[in-house]
Amino acid sequence: MPSGIRLKRIQDQIQRVLTEILETKVNDPRVEGAYITDVSVDRELDFANIYVSSLAGQDQAEEILAGFRNASGFMRYLLSQEIELRLMPKLRFYWDDTPDRADRIESLLVEIRNEREARADGSHDKDHRSIEDVDDKGN
């Protein structure tokens, strides 16, 4: 079993090489525009969980994952040529909806910020009357 630091190094290496393979060697149109967001390898190096996403979004997730599964043997072979491990882990692909959720959270924050600004502008007008509006007694 590799140490935590070595495991992290292996994961980073797999992600870097897979990204390069995806950009230069895989010709499946289903995975076009997809990118690898994260890689996690189990401590026994049996499996590498590859998390992918795409600008196309959740709608194309199943088709993209099918393309990755179809190319997994080819990708695993190319990985074994680049990364020196006794056994190359089996690749398992999962959809990563983190980018979609991050966009949704960002849009909600913008909406809240706009509502607060609109409320602040509206209450600001009520709280600050001009001097002409106030009589001698402060009313």
N, C-alpha and C positions, 0 to 999 in steps of 0.2 A: 504494500500500500504506500502510495507516495505521500509526502508531507503536504500540509495545507498550502505552503508556498509553491511547491512543485505542481500541485494540482491546479492552482490558479494560473501558473505559467502555461501548463498544457491547455487549459480552457482558452486562454488568450491566444495561444498559437493556433488552435483549431479554428477559432473565430476569424482570425486574420487570414489564414490560408483558405478557409471556406468562402470568405468574402471575395478573395482573389479568384478562386475557381468559379464562383457564381458569375463574376463579371467577365471572365475571359474564356471559359471552357464549356459552360452549360448552355446549350442552344434551345432548350425547351421554352416555347413562348408562354407557357403557364407561369413560369417563375420570373418572367421579365418584370422589372420594377420592384421585385421583392428584395428585402435586405435582412440580414441576420442581426437581431437585437441583443442576443445573449447566448452563451453556451454554458452548460453545466455538465460536468462529468462526475459519475459516481466514484467512490473511493477505490473500487476494485477495477476501474477502467473498463467495465463491461459495456456501458452505455454512455453516449454523449447526447444529452437533450439539447436540441437546437431550437431556439425560439426565433420565429420569423414574423415579419410584418411587411406591409406594402402600402404604398400611397393609394392603391385602389381601395383599400379598406376591407372591412369585415365581409363585404358582399362577395369578394373573390377568394375568401380564406380557404374553402374546401378545394377549389381548383388549384390554388397555389400549393397547398400541402400535398395534393396528389402529384403535382409536378416534382416537388422535392422528394417524395417517396420513390417516385419512378427513377430519379437520378441518384438515389442514395448510394447504390453500389459503385457507380462511377465516381462519385464524390469521395467515397470512403477509400477507393483505390488510389485516387490522386492525393488524398491526405496522407496515406501510408508512404507515398513517395517523398513527401515533404517533411513529415514529422517522424522522428525516430522513436518509435515505441515498439515493444515486443509484440503486442497485439493492438490493433486499431479498434477502438470502441465501435459498437454498432450505433448508427445514427438514427435518432428518433426526432421527428419534427413536430413542433407544436406552434399554434398560432399565438402570438403575443399581442394582446389588445391594449397594452400599456400606452402606445402612442395615441390610439383612439380615445382612451380615457383621459389622457393628458390634454388633448384638444378640447374635450368636453368640459373638463374642469376649468381650463383657461377661458372658454366662452362663458361659463357661468360666472367666473370672477369678473369678467369685463361687464357682464350684464348687471351684476350687483354694484360695481363701481359706478356705472352710468345711472342707476337708480338713486344711489346716494348723492351723486352730484346734482341730479334733477331735484331731489328733495331739498338739498342744501340751498340751491338757487331759489327755490320757491319759498322756503322759510326765511331766507335772507331778506327778501323783499318785504315780508310782513314785519320783521323785527326792526327794520331801519326805516323809520318814517322821516321825511324831511322836516326841517325846522319850521317851515310854514304850516305843516299839518298839526303841530303841537301848540295848544293855547298857553296862556300865561301860567296856568296851574299845572302844566305838565300832562294834560289829557289830550 
